[in-house]
Amino acid sequence: MAHNPHAPQGPAGGQDPAGSTQMFRAFVDEEGPRPPAATQSSGPRVGLIVGIVAAVAVIAAVVWFALS
């Protein structure tokens, strides 16, 4: 690495980088309020299942008419 004459040299030069890292980790790791996963509605999932069943029924009807 290149030498930076403006960088703080040693503990007398300013903030301790390990201290700021510990503060960042405490910020990232803190537990905040999280919404429970069980409260999500099942509306989109039901619509997806209905759509797949309808697509299979249409494909089955096309195959039935093609083979008869």
PQR file with spaces between the fields and no chain letter, atoms N, CA, C, O and H, PARSE charges and radii, in Angstrom:
ATOM       1  N    MET     1       0.830   -1.178    0.000 -0.4000 1.5000
ATOM       2  CA   MET     1       0.000    0.000    0.000 -0.0000 2.0000
ATOM       3  C    MET     1       0.874    1.241    0.000  0.5500 1.7000
ATOM       4  O    MET     1       1.998    1.233    0.502 -0.5500 1.4000
ATOM       5  N    ALA     2       0.344    2.287   -0.564 -0.4000 1.5000
ATOM       6  CA   ALA     2       1.089    3.545   -0.598 -0.0000 2.0000
ATOM       7  C    ALA     2       0.983    4.237    0.756  0.5500 1.7000
ATOM       8  O    ALA     2      -0.003    4.086    1.477 -0.5500 1.4000
ATOM       9  H    ALA     2      -0.569    2.293   -0.971  0.4000 1.0000
ATOM      10  N    HIS     3       2.010    4.987    1.079 -0.4000 1.5000
ATOM      11  CA   HIS     3       2.032    5.718    2.347 -0.0000 2.0000
ATOM      12  C    HIS     3       1.189    6.974    2.215  0.5500 1.7000
ATOM      13  O    HIS     3       1.348    7.740    1.264 -0.5500 1.4000
ATOM      14  H    HIS     3       2.811    5.110    0.494  0.4000 1.0000
ATOM      15  N    ASN     4       0.291    7.186    3.173 -0.4000 1.5000
ATOM      16  CA   ASN     4      -0.566    8.358    3.179 -0.0000 2.0000
ATOM      17  C    ASN     4      -0.110    9.268    4.316  0.5500 1.7000
ATOM      18  O    ASN     4      -0.324    8.945    5.484 -0.5500 1.4000
ATOM      19  H    ASN     4       0.162    6.564    3.946  0.4000 1.0000
ATOM      20  N    PRO     5       0.521   10.412    3.989 -0.5600 1.5000
ATOM      21  CA   PRO     5       1.013   11.284    5.056  0.2800 2.0000
ATOM      22  C    PRO     5      -0.102   11.953    5.851  0.5500 1.7000
ATOM      23  O    PRO     5       0.145   12.448    6.951 -0.5500 1.4000
ATOM      24  N    HIS     6      -1.331   11.980    5.317 -0.4000 1.5000
ATOM      25  CA   HIS     6      -2.437   12.630    6.014 -0.0000 2.0000
ATOM      26  C    HIS     6      -3.190   11.671    6.928  0.5500 1.7000
ATOM      27  O    HIS     6      -4.041   12.102    7.707 -0.5500 1.4000
ATOM      28  H    HIS     6      -1.532   11.578    4.423  0.4000 1.0000
ATOM      29  N    ALA     7      -2.894   10.398    6.845 -0.4000 1.5000
ATOM      30  CA   ALA     7      -3.577    9.411    7.678 -0.0000 2.0000
ATOM      31  C    ALA     7      -3.079    9.510    9.115  0.5500 1.7000
ATOM      32  O    ALA     7      -1.898    9.774    9.340 -0.5500 1.4000
ATOM      33  H    ALA     7      -2.203   10.048    6.212  0.4000 1.0000
ATOM      34  N    PRO     8      -3.954    9.305   10.082 -0.5600 1.5000
ATOM      35  CA   PRO     8      -3.512    9.334   11.481  0.2800 2.0000
ATOM      36  C    PRO     8      -2.531    8.207   11.756  0.5500 1.7000
ATOM      37  O    PRO     8      -2.698    7.088   11.271 -0.5500 1.4000
ATOM      38  N    GLN     9      -1.529    8.510   12.524 -0.4000 1.5000
ATOM      39  CA   GLN     9      -0.483    7.546   12.839 -0.0000 2.0000
ATOM      40  C    GLN     9      -0.617    7.105   14.285  0.5500 1.7000
ATOM      41  O    GLN     9      -0.350    7.887   15.197 -0.5500 1.4000
ATOM      42  H    GLN     9      -1.393    9.419   12.918  0.4000 1.0000
ATOM      43  N    GLY    10      -1.026    5.863   14.506 -0.4000 1.5000
ATOM      44  CA   GLY    10      -1.089    5.317   15.849 -0.0000 2.0000
ATOM      45  C    GLY    10      -2.298    5.791   16.622  0.5500 1.7000
ATOM      46  O    GLY    10      -3.146    6.498   16.078 -0.5500 1.4000
ATOM      47  H    GLY    10      -1.243    5.227   13.764  0.4000 1.0000
ATOM      48  N    PRO    11      -2.390    5.403   17.911 -0.5600 1.5000
ATOM      49  CA   PRO    11      -3.551    5.758   18.722  0.2800 2.0000
ATOM      50  C    PRO    11      -3.674    7.245   18.984  0.5500 1.7000
ATOM      51  O    PRO    11      -4.780    7.723   19.234 -0.5500 1.4000
ATOM      52  N    ALA    12      -2.580    7.997   18.935 -0.4000 1.5000
ATOM      53  CA   ALA    12      -2.654    9.428   19.199 -0.0000 2.0000
ATOM      54  C    ALA    12      -3.187   10.192   18.001  0.5500 1.7000
ATOM      55  O    ALA    12      -3.453   11.389   18.104 -0.5500 1.4000
ATOM      56  H    ALA    12      -1.682    7.608   18.732  0.4000 1.0000
ATOM      57  N    GLY    13      -3.350    9.520   16.858 -0.4000 1.5000
ATOM      58  CA   GLY    13      -3.758   10.204   15.637 -0.0000 2.0000
ATOM      59  C    GLY    13      -5.237   10.399   15.476  0.5500 1.7000
ATOM      60  O    GLY    13      -5.637   11.111   14.556 -0.5500 1.4000
ATOM      61  H    GLY    13      -3.135    8.548   16.774  0.4000 1.0000
ATOM      62  N    GLY    14      -6.076    9.826   16.294 -0.4000 1.5000
ATOM      63  CA   GLY    14      -7.511   10.020   16.120 -0.0000 2.0000
ATOM      64  C    GLY    14      -8.290    8.828   16.627  0.5500 1.7000
ATOM      65  O    GLY    14      -7.932    8.206   17.627 -0.5500 1.4000
ATOM      66  H    GLY    14      -5.751    9.247   17.042  0.4000 1.0000
ATOM      67  N    GLN    15      -9.363    8.520   15.918 -0.4000 1.5000
ATOM      68  CA   GLN    15     -10.251    7.453   16.352 -0.0000 2.0000
ATOM      69  C    GLN    15      -9.619    6.087   16.134  0.5500 1.7000
ATOM      70  O    GLN    15      -8.818    5.886   15.221 -0.5500 1.4000
ATOM      71  H    GLN    15      -9.654    9.026   15.106  0.4000 1.0000
ATOM      72  N    ASP    16      -9.997    5.169   16.987 -0.4000 1.5000
ATOM      73  CA   ASP    16      -9.565    3.787   16.863 -0.0000 2.0000
ATOM      74  C    ASP    16     -10.474    3.079   15.856  0.5500 1.7000
ATOM      75  O    ASP    16     -11.685    3.024   16.069 -0.5500 1.4000
ATOM      76  H    ASP    16     -10.648    5.333   17.729  0.4000 1.0000
ATOM      77  N    PRO    17      -9.926    2.538   14.767 -0.5600 1.5000
ATOM      78  CA   PRO    17     -10.798    1.886   13.783  0.2800 2.0000
ATOM      79  C    PRO    17     -11.536    0.683   14.352  0.5500 1.7000
ATOM      80  O    PRO    17     -12.643    0.384   13.905 -0.5500 1.4000
ATOM      81  N    ALA    18     -10.965   -0.007   15.315 -0.4000 1.5000
ATOM      82  CA   ALA    18     -11.661   -1.141   15.911 -0.0000 2.0000
ATOM      83  C    ALA    18     -12.897   -0.673   16.678  0.5500 1.7000
ATOM      84  O    ALA    18     -13.907   -1.376   16.710 -0.5500 1.4000
ATOM      85  H    ALA    18     -10.065    0.236   15.679  0.4000 1.0000
ATOM      86  N    GLY    19     -12.825    0.482   17.280 -0.4000 1.5000
ATOM      87  CA   GLY    19     -13.981    1.010   18.003 -0.0000 2.0000
ATOM      88  C    GLY    19     -15.130    1.321   17.070  0.5500 1.7000
ATOM      89  O    GLY    19     -16.282    1.032   17.394 -0.5500 1.4000
ATOM      90  H    GLY    19     -12.005    1.052   17.254  0.4000 1.0000
ATOM      91  N    SER    20     -14.845    1.901   15.921 -0.4000 1.5000
ATOM      92  CA   SER    20     -15.916    2.198   14.977 -0.0000 2.0000
ATOM      93  C    SER    20     -16.476    0.916   14.378  0.5500 1.7000
ATOM      94  O    SER    20     -17.668    0.843   14.076 -0.5500 1.4000
ATOM      95  H    SER    20     -13.910    2.136   15.658  0.4000 1.0000
ATOM      96  N    THR    21     -15.633   -0.090   14.205 -0.4000 1.5000
ATOM      97  CA   THR    21     -16.116   -1.371   13.701 -0.0000 2.0000
ATOM      98  C    THR    21     -17.050   -2.016   14.711  0.5500 1.7000
ATOM      99  O    THR    21     -18.071   -2.591   14.332 -0.5500 1.4000
ATOM     100  H    THR    21     -14.666   -0.030   14.450  0.4000 1.0000
ATOM     101  N    GLN    22     -16.712   -1.927   15.996 -0.4000 1.5000
ATOM     102  CA   GLN    22     -17.583   -2.499   17.018 -0.0000 2.0000
ATOM     103  C    GLN    22     -18.920   -1.768   17.066  0.5500 1.7000
ATOM     104  O    GLN    22     -19.964   -2.388   17.269 -0.5500 1.4000
ATOM     105  H    GLN    22     -15.884   -1.460   16.304  0.4000 1.0000
ATOM     106  N    MET    23     -18.886   -0.472   16.883 -0.4000 1.5000
ATOM     107  CA   MET    23     -20.138    0.291   16.868 -0.0000 2.0000
ATOM     108  C    MET    23     -20.984   -0.105   15.660  0.5500 1.7000
ATOM     109  O    MET    23     -22.205   -0.217   15.769 -0.5500 1.4000
ATOM     110  H    MET    23     -18.038    0.031   16.718  0.4000 1.0000
ATOM     111  N    PHE    24     -20.340   -0.319   14.504 -0.4000 1.5000
ATOM     112  CA   PHE    24     -21.079   -0.726   13.313 -0.0000 2.0000
ATOM     113  C    PHE    24     -21.699   -2.103   13.509  0.5500 1.7000
ATOM     114  O    PHE    24     -22.855   -2.322   13.148 -0.5500 1.4000
ATOM     115  H    PHE    24     -19.348   -0.228   14.416  0.4000 1.0000
ATOM     116  N    ARG    25     -20.941   -3.023   14.074 -0.4000 1.5000
ATOM     117  CA   ARG    25     -21.473   -4.369   14.303 -0.0000 2.0000
ATOM     118  C    ARG    25     -22.638   -4.339   15.284  0.5500 1.7000
ATOM     119  O    ARG    25     -23.610   -5.075   15.113 -0.5500 1.4000
ATOM     120  H    ARG    25     -20.002   -2.845   14.367  0.4000 1.0000
ATOM     121  N    ALA    26     -22.551   -3.505   16.298 -0.4000 1.5000
ATOM     122  CA   ALA    26     -23.656   -3.391   17.245 -0.0000 2.0000
ATOM     123  C    ALA    26     -24.896   -2.842   16.546  0.5500 1.7000
ATOM     124  O    ALA    26     -26.014   -3.265   16.840 -0.5500 1.4000
ATOM     125  H    ALA    26     -21.761   -2.907   16.437  0.4000 1.0000
ATOM     126  N    PHE    27     -24.704   -1.905   15.624 -0.4000 1.5000
ATOM     127  CA   PHE    27     -25.825   -1.344   14.867 -0.0000 2.0000
ATOM     128  C    PHE    27     -26.451   -2.399   13.966  0.5500 1.7000
ATOM     129  O    PHE    27     -27.676   -2.498   13.894 -0.5500 1.4000
ATOM     130  H    PHE    27     -23.795   -1.562   15.384  0.4000 1.0000
ATOM     131  N    VAL    28     -25.634   -3.185   13.281 -0.4000 1.5000
ATOM     132  CA   VAL    28     -26.139   -4.186   12.344 -0.0000 2.0000
ATOM     133  C    VAL    28     -26.809   -5.338   13.082  0.5500 1.7000
ATOM     134  O    VAL    28     -27.837   -5.850   12.638 -0.5500 1.4000
ATOM     135  H    VAL    28     -24.639   -3.105   13.340  0.4000 1.0000
ATOM     136  N    ASP    29     -26.229   -5.745   14.209 -0.4000 1.5000
ATOM     137  CA   ASP    29     -26.715   -6.928   14.912 -0.0000 2.0000
ATOM     138  C    ASP    29     -27.879   -6.656   15.848  0.5500 1.7000
ATOM     139  O    ASP    29     -28.445   -7.598   16.403 -0.5500 1.4000
ATOM     140  H    ASP    29     -25.394   -5.329   14.570  0.4000 1.0000
ATOM     141  N    GLU    30     -28.257   -5.391   16.043 -0.4000 1.5000
ATOM     142  CA   GLU    30     -29.313   -5.127   17.013 -0.0000 2.0000
ATOM     143  C    GLU    30     -30.639   -5.658   16.491  0.5500 1.7000
ATOM     144  O    GLU    30     -30.939   -5.566   15.301 -0.5500 1.4000
ATOM     145  H    GLU    30     -27.797   -4.626   15.592  0.4000 1.0000
ATOM     146  N    GLU    31     -31.425   -6.215   17.402 -0.4000 1.5000
ATOM     147  CA   GLU    31     -32.703   -6.812   17.046 -0.0000 2.0000
ATOM     148  C    GLU    31     -33.769   -5.724   16.982  0.5500 1.7000
ATOM     149  O    GLU    31     -33.988   -4.992   17.947 -0.5500 1.4000
ATOM     150  H    GLU    31     -31.181   -6.290   18.369  0.4000 1.0000
ATOM     151  N    GLY    32     -34.412   -5.636   15.858 -0.4000 1.5000
ATOM     152  CA   GLY    32     -35.486   -4.673   15.707 -0.0000 2.0000
ATOM     153  C    GLY    32     -36.813   -5.399   15.615  0.5500 1.7000
ATOM     154  O    GLY    32     -36.842   -6.629   15.571 -0.5500 1.4000
ATOM     155  H    GLY    32     -34.234   -6.231   15.075  0.4000 1.0000
ATOM     156  N    PRO    33     -37.909   -4.662   15.585 -0.5600 1.5000
ATOM     157  CA   PRO    33     -39.215   -5.316   15.456  0.2800 2.0000
ATOM     158  C    PRO    33     -39.340   -5.934   14.065  0.5500 1.7000
ATOM     159  O    PRO    33     -39.105   -5.281   13.048 -0.5500 1.4000
ATOM     160  N    ARG    34     -39.708   -7.181   14.053 -0.4000 1.5000
ATOM     161  CA   ARG    34     -39.867   -7.890   12.778 -0.0000 2.0000
ATOM     162  C    ARG    34     -41.307   -8.382   12.679  0.5500 1.7000
ATOM     163  O    ARG    34     -41.860   -8.890   13.654 -0.5500 1.4000
ATOM     164  H    ARG    34     -39.899   -7.712   14.879  0.4000 1.0000
ATOM     165  N    PRO    35     -41.912   -8.232   11.503 -0.5600 1.5000
ATOM     166  CA   PRO    35     -43.293   -8.721   11.360  0.2800 2.0000
ATOM     167  C    PRO    35     -43.305  -10.245   11.345  0.5500 1.7000
ATOM     168  O    PRO    35     -42.436  -10.861   10.728 -0.5500 1.4000
ATOM     169  N    PRO    36     -44.263  -10.854   12.004 -0.5600 1.5000
ATOM     170  CA   PRO    36     -44.330  -12.319   11.990  0.2800 2.0000
ATOM     171  C    PRO    36     -44.686  -12.834   10.606  0.5500 1.7000
ATOM     172  O    PRO    36     -45.486  -12.222    9.898 -0.5500 1.4000
ATOM     173  N    ALA    37     -44.103  -13.942   10.224 -0.4000 1.5000
ATOM     174  CA   ALA    37     -44.315  -14.496    8.885 -0.0000 2.0000
ATOM     175  C    ALA    37     -45.704  -15.115    8.751  0.5500 1.7000
ATOM     176  O    ALA    37     -46.217  -15.244    7.639 -0.5500 1.4000
ATOM     177  H    ALA    37     -43.453  -14.439   10.799  0.4000 1.0000
ATOM     178  N    ALA    38     -46.314  -15.496    9.863 -0.4000 1.5000
ATOM     179  CA   ALA    38     -47.610  -16.170    9.802 -0.0000 2.0000
ATOM     180  C    ALA    38     -48.754  -15.209    9.493  0.5500 1.7000
ATOM     181  O    ALA    38     -49.854  -15.668    9.183 -0.5500 1.4000
ATOM     182  H    ALA    38     -45.897  -15.391   10.766  0.4000 1.0000
ATOM     183  N    THR    39     -48.540  -13.895    9.564 -0.4000 1.5000
ATOM     184  CA   THR    39     -49.628  -12.954    9.334 -0.0000 2.0000
ATOM     185  C    THR    39     -49.801  -12.609    7.861  0.5500 1.7000
ATOM     186  O    THR    39     -50.700  -11.840    7.520 -0.5500 1.4000
ATOM     187  H    THR    39     -47.647  -13.523    9.816  0.4000 1.0000
ATOM     188  N    GLN    40     -48.975  -13.149    6.987 -0.4000 1.5000
ATOM     189  CA   GLN    40     -49.123  -12.849    5.566 -0.0000 2.0000
ATOM     190  C    GLN    40     -50.374  -13.549    5.042  0.5500 1.7000
ATOM     191  O    GLN    40     -50.677  -14.676    5.433 -0.5500 1.4000
ATOM     192  H    GLN    40     -48.245  -13.773    7.265  0.4000 1.0000
ATOM     193  N    SER    41     -51.091  -12.871    4.156 -0.4000 1.5000
ATOM     194  CA   SER    41     -52.293  -13.475    3.604 -0.0000 2.0000
ATOM     195  C    SER    41     -51.912  -14.521    2.566  0.5500 1.7000
ATOM     196  O    SER    41     -50.854  -14.452    1.941 -0.5500 1.4000
ATOM     197  H    SER    41     -50.845  -11.955    3.839  0.4000 1.0000
ATOM     198  N    SER    42     -52.792  -15.477    2.404 -0.4000 1.5000
ATOM     199  CA   SER    42     -52.512  -16.543    1.447 -0.0000 2.0000
ATOM     200  C    SER    42     -53.196  -16.261    0.111  0.5500 1.7000
ATOM     201  O    SER    42     -53.332  -17.170   -0.708 -0.5500 1.4000
ATOM     202  H    SER    42     -53.651  -15.534    2.912  0.4000 1.0000
ATOM     203  N    GLY    43     -53.623  -15.035   -0.123 -0.4000 1.5000
ATOM     204  CA   GLY    43     -54.322  -14.677   -1.360 -0.0000 2.0000
ATOM     205  C    GLY    43     -53.516  -14.937   -2.614  0.5500 1.7000
ATOM     206  O    GLY    43     -54.014  -15.625   -3.505 -0.5500 1.4000
ATOM     207  H    GLY    43     -53.512  -14.297    0.542  0.4000 1.0000
ATOM     208  N    PRO    44     -52.296  -14.427   -2.739 -0.5600 1.5000
ATOM     209  CA   PRO    44     -51.533  -14.678   -3.961  0.2800 2.0000
ATOM     210  C    PRO    44     -51.216  -16.156   -4.167  0.5500 1.7000
ATOM     211  O    PRO    44     -51.168  -16.623   -5.305 -0.5500 1.4000
ATOM     212  N    ARG    45     -50.999  -16.897   -3.083 -0.4000 1.5000
ATOM     213  CA   ARG    45     -50.693  -18.320   -3.215 -0.0000 2.0000
ATOM     214  C    ARG    45     -51.909  -19.078   -3.742  0.5500 1.7000
ATOM     215  O    ARG    45     -51.763  -19.966   -4.583 -0.5500 1.4000
ATOM     216  H    ARG    45     -51.038  -16.518   -2.158  0.4000 1.0000
ATOM     217  N    VAL    46     -53.105  -18.740   -3.261 -0.4000 1.5000
ATOM     218  CA   VAL    46     -54.319  -19.397   -3.727 -0.0000 2.0000
ATOM     219  C    VAL    46     -54.542  -19.072   -5.199  0.5500 1.7000
ATOM     220  O    VAL    46     -54.916  -19.950   -5.976 -0.5500 1.4000
ATOM     221  H    VAL    46     -53.224  -18.019   -2.578  0.4000 1.0000
ATOM     222  N    GLY    47     -54.319  -17.833   -5.584 -0.4000 1.5000
ATOM     223  CA   GLY    47     -54.479  -17.455   -6.986 -0.0000 2.0000
ATOM     224  C    GLY    47     -53.508  -18.190   -7.895  0.5500 1.7000
ATOM     225  O    GLY    47     -53.865  -18.566   -9.012 -0.5500 1.4000
ATOM     226  H    GLY    47     -54.016  -17.120   -4.952  0.4000 1.0000
ATOM     227  N    LEU    48     -52.297  -18.396   -7.433 -0.4000 1.5000
ATOM     228  CA   LEU    48     -51.311  -19.132   -8.218 -0.0000 2.0000
ATOM     229  C    LEU    48     -51.743  -20.580   -8.404  0.5500 1.7000
ATOM     230  O    LEU    48     -51.636  -21.122   -9.504 -0.5500 1.4000
ATOM     231  H    LEU    48     -52.006  -18.091   -6.526  0.4000 1.0000
ATOM     232  N    ILE    49     -52.227  -21.206   -7.343 -0.4000 1.5000
ATOM     233  CA   ILE    49     -52.675  -22.599   -7.443 -0.0000 2.0000
ATOM     234  C    ILE    49     -53.864  -22.710   -8.384  0.5500 1.7000
ATOM     235  O    ILE    49     -53.919  -23.629   -9.201 -0.5500 1.4000
ATOM     236  H    ILE    49     -52.314  -20.766   -6.450  0.4000 1.0000
ATOM     237  N    VAL    50     -54.808  -21.798   -8.284 -0.4000 1.5000
ATOM     238  CA   VAL    50     -55.977  -21.823   -9.169 -0.0000 2.0000
ATOM     239  C    VAL    50     -55.544  -21.631  -10.619  0.5500 1.7000
ATOM     240  O    VAL    50     -56.079  -22.285  -11.514 -0.5500 1.4000
ATOM     241  H    VAL    50     -54.764  -21.051   -7.620  0.4000 1.0000
ATOM     242  N    GLY    51     -54.595  -20.751  -10.858 -0.4000 1.5000
ATOM     243  CA   GLY    51     -54.107  -20.535  -12.221 -0.0000 2.0000
ATOM     244  C    GLY    51     -53.421  -21.762  -12.797  0.5500 1.7000
ATOM     245  O    GLY    51     -53.600  -22.087  -13.971 -0.5500 1.4000
ATOM     246  H    GLY    51     -54.161  -20.219  -10.130  0.4000 1.0000
ATOM     247  N    ILE    52     -52.637  -22.441  -11.974 -0.4000 1.5000
ATOM     248  CA   ILE    52     -51.959  -23.656  -12.454 -0.0000 2.0000
ATOM     249  C    ILE    52     -52.974  -24.750  -12.765  0.5500 1.7000
ATOM     250  O    ILE    52     -52.856  -25.435  -13.781 -0.5500 1.4000
ATOM     251  H    ILE    52     -52.492  -22.177  -11.020  0.4000 1.0000
ATOM     252  N    VAL    53     -53.974  -24.918  -11.894 -0.4000 1.5000
ATOM     253  CA   VAL    53     -55.012  -25.925  -12.140 -0.0000 2.0000
ATOM     254  C    VAL    53     -55.775  -25.597  -13.419  0.5500 1.7000
ATOM     255  O    VAL    53     -56.080  -26.498  -14.200 -0.5500 1.4000
ATOM     256  H    VAL    53     -54.070  -24.362  -11.068  0.4000 1.0000
ATOM     257  N    ALA    54     -56.083  -24.337  -13.642 -0.4000 1.5000
ATOM     258  CA   ALA    54     -56.796  -23.940  -14.858 -0.0000 2.0000
ATOM     259  C    ALA    54     -55.938  -24.192  -16.098  0.5500 1.7000
ATOM     260  O    ALA    54     -56.457  -24.638  -17.121 -0.5500 1.4000
ATOM     261  H    ALA    54     -55.835  -23.605  -13.007  0.4000 1.0000
ATOM     262  N    ALA    55     -54.635  -23.913  -16.023 -0.4000 1.5000
ATOM     263  CA   ALA    55     -53.752  -24.147  -17.173 -0.0000 2.0000
ATOM     264  C    ALA    55     -53.652  -25.632  -17.485  0.5500 1.7000
ATOM     265  O    ALA    55     -53.655  -26.020  -18.653 -0.5500 1.4000
ATOM     266  H    ALA    55     -54.213  -23.550  -15.192  0.4000 1.0000
ATOM     267  N    VAL    56     -53.563  -26.466  -16.455 -0.4000 1.5000
ATOM     268  CA   VAL    56     -53.508  -27.917  -16.676 -0.0000 2.0000
ATOM     269  C    VAL    56     -54.816  -28.393  -17.295  0.5500 1.7000
ATOM     270  O    VAL    56     -54.795  -29.255  -18.174 -0.5500 1.4000
ATOM     271  H    VAL    56     -53.560  -26.151  -15.506  0.4000 1.0000
ATOM     272  N    ALA    57     -55.944  -27.859  -16.862 -0.4000 1.5000
ATOM     273  CA   ALA    57     -57.231  -28.253  -17.424 -0.0000 2.0000
ATOM     274  C    ALA    57     -57.331  -27.861  -18.892  0.5500 1.7000
ATOM     275  O    ALA    57     -57.841  -28.636  -19.700 -0.5500 1.4000
ATOM     276  H    ALA    57     -55.961  -27.159  -16.148  0.4000 1.0000
ATOM     277  N    VAL    58     -56.855  -26.676  -19.249 -0.4000 1.5000
ATOM     278  CA   VAL    58     -56.892  -26.235  -20.647 -0.0000 2.0000
ATOM     279  C    VAL    58     -55.990  -27.122  -21.502  0.5500 1.7000
ATOM     280  O    VAL    58     -56.375  -27.523  -22.600 -0.5500 1.4000
ATOM     281  H    VAL    58     -56.440  -26.046  -18.592  0.4000 1.0000
ATOM     282  N    ILE    59     -54.796  -27.429  -21.006 -0.4000 1.5000
ATOM     283  CA   ILE    59     -53.877  -28.289  -21.768 -0.0000 2.0000
ATOM     284  C    ILE    59     -54.477  -29.685  -21.928  0.5500 1.7000
ATOM     285  O    ILE    59     -54.378  -30.280  -23.001 -0.5500 1.4000
ATOM     286  H    ILE    59     -54.483  -27.103  -20.114  0.4000 1.0000
ATOM     287  N    ALA    60     -55.093  -30.208  -20.878 -0.4000 1.5000
ATOM     288  CA   ALA    60     -55.722  -31.525  -20.970 -0.0000 2.0000
ATOM     289  C    ALA    60     -56.854  -31.516  -21.989  0.5500 1.7000
ATOM     290  O    ALA    60     -57.004  -32.476  -22.745 -0.5500 1.4000
ATOM     291  H    ALA    60     -55.173  -29.725  -20.006  0.4000 1.0000
ATOM     292  N    ALA    61     -57.657  -30.450  -22.027 -0.4000 1.5000
ATOM     293  CA   ALA    61     -58.739  -30.353  -22.999 -0.0000 2.0000
ATOM     294  C    ALA    61     -58.201  -30.289  -24.416  0.5500 1.7000
ATOM     295  O    ALA    61     -58.758  -30.920  -25.314 -0.5500 1.4000
ATOM     296  H    ALA    61     -57.535  -29.670  -21.413  0.4000 1.0000
ATOM     297  N    VAL    62     -57.124  -29.536  -24.639 -0.4000 1.5000
ATOM     298  CA   VAL    62     -56.548  -29.450  -25.988 -0.0000 2.0000
ATOM     299  C    VAL    62     -56.008  -30.808  -26.417  0.5500 1.7000
ATOM     300  O    VAL    62     -56.204  -31.212  -27.564 -0.5500 1.4000
ATOM     301  H    VAL    62     -56.671  -29.023  -23.910  0.4000 1.0000
ATOM     302  N    VAL    63     -55.340  -31.511  -25.528 -0.4000 1.5000
ATOM     303  CA   VAL    63     -54.820  -32.846  -25.868 -0.0000 2.0000
ATOM     304  C    VAL    63     -55.964  -33.799  -26.138  0.5500 1.7000
ATOM     305  O    VAL    63     -55.886  -34.610  -27.061 -0.5500 1.4000
ATOM     306  H    VAL    63     -55.181  -31.183  -24.597  0.4000 1.0000
ATOM     307  N    TRP    64     -57.033  -33.720  -25.347 -0.4000 1.5000
ATOM     308  CA   TRP    64     -58.200  -34.593  -25.531 -0.0000 2.0000
ATOM     309  C    TRP    64     -58.822  -34.390  -26.911  0.5500 1.7000
ATOM     310  O    TRP    64     -59.126  -35.355  -27.613 -0.5500 1.4000
ATOM     311  H    TRP    64     -57.097  -33.061  -24.597  0.4000 1.0000
ATOM     312  N    PHE    65     -59.008  -33.130  -27.291 -0.4000 1.5000
ATOM     313  CA   PHE    65     -59.607  -32.857  -28.594 -0.0000 2.0000
ATOM     314  C    PHE    65     -58.652  -33.198  -29.738  0.5500 1.7000
ATOM     315  O    PHE    65     -59.106  -33.583  -30.815 -0.5500 1.4000
ATOM     316  H    PHE    65     -58.761  -32.346  -26.721  0.4000 1.0000
ATOM     317  N    ALA    66     -57.356  -33.067  -29.532 -0.4000 1.5000
ATOM     318  CA   ALA    66     -56.398  -33.379  -30.585 -0.0000 2.0000
ATOM     319  C    ALA    66     -56.313  -34.871  -30.843  0.5500 1.7000
ATOM     320  O    ALA    66     -56.091  -35.285  -31.980 -0.5500 1.4000
ATOM     321  H    ALA    66     -56.987  -32.754  -28.657  0.4000 1.0000
ATOM     322  N    LEU    67     -56.484  -35.682  -29.821 -0.4000 1.5000
ATOM     323  CA   LEU    67     -56.355  -37.127  -29.975 -0.0000 2.0000
ATOM     324  C    LEU    67     -57.672  -37.804  -30.323  0.5500 1.7000
ATOM     325  O    LEU    67     -57.667  -38.977  -30.696 -0.5500 1.4000
ATOM     326  H    LEU    67     -56.664  -35.345  -28.896  0.4000 1.0000
ATOM     327  N    SER    68     -58.786  -37.116  -30.215 -0.4000 1.5000
ATOM     328  CA   SER    68     -60.061  -37.761  -30.514 -0.0000 2.0000
ATOM     329  C    SER    68     -60.522  -37.501  -31.934  0.5500 1.7000
ATOM     330  O    SER    68     -61.582  -37.979  -32.336 -0.5500 1.4000
ATOM     331  H    SER    68     -58.790  -36.163  -29.912  0.4000 1.0000
